[in-house]
Amino acid sequence: MTRICVTGAAGRAGRVTVADLLDHGYEVIATDAVAPAGDLGVPLVRADLTDYGQAVEILAGAEAVVHLANIPAPGRHTPVTTLTANVTMNYHVFTAATQLGLRRVVWASSETTLGLPFDVHPRYAPVDENHYPYPTTSYALSKVTSETLAEQVSAWSGVPFVALRFSNILGPDDYPGFRDCWKDPSRRKWNLWGYIDQRDAAAACRLALEADVSGSSAYVIAAADTVMTQPSVELLRQVFPDTPLTRDIGENEALLAIDRARDVLGFAPRHSWRDHLH
């Protein structure tokens, strides 16, 4: 596969994914409903994926799609708008991709499918793919619903679907803000102090295109570490004392488990906030 359509190309994850794919020799069709801020390196085609006809047009000629276009978080729109817009976009892209004969669909699911925000303690830690489905917002429900759609459409068509359950996608400009959380761990308990560097998120998209997979599968995509300086075991005991650990973990190891992504996709985070803050 060499010609990839990236939806949501003007967004945070989309921009770095386009750049990563171009750097690795892929041809990219970039699309979004809004214009990008700055140059993407390729032309951007404006398309509204809540319109099925536009989804078909933008995917025509692509060999695979990295589908990142969705309302990206709860609270941006009303719950009804978030649910209906995301599920509609996802169904349109999934269906158009299979009807056009694309060879793979890689798409952005979310860590929120696992129970975020963790106002109630997680059942266990590190939280892995089996801590699912546990939607607590309409946004999370839109992703759980879409993972079900992906399972069915993949089964009908035989096209592999790869859902990436991204943690909070951030970059170097965001990392100084972590200092505000170090004295009060409860400020970032909502996702077990997780994050994913935007460059590693882009790499995960590319690896998902290249991995030897079939059917519909889903993977937690997070950094190897937490956003905190405090050891992970201490954080868990302080904030979620009733949550058992299922295995030993490293000093600052992430409490969102990336083992499956590492084993199946070859995903290995290369970037950490610790490389930028001292």
Secondary structure, 3 states (H helix, E strand, C coil): CCEEEEECCCCHHHHHHHHHHHHCCCEEEEEECCCCCCCCCCCEEECCCCCHHHHHHHHCCCCEEEECCCCCCCCCCCHHHHHHHHHHHHHHHHHHHHHCCCCEEEEEEEHHHHCCCCCCCCCCECECCCCCCCCCCHHHHHHHHHHHHHHHHHHHHCCCEEEEEECCEECHHHHHHHHHHCCCHHHHHHHCCCCEEHHHHHHHHHHHHHCCCCCEEEEEECCCECCCCCCHHHHHHHHCCCCCECCCCCCCECCECCHHHHHHHCCCCCCCHHHCCC
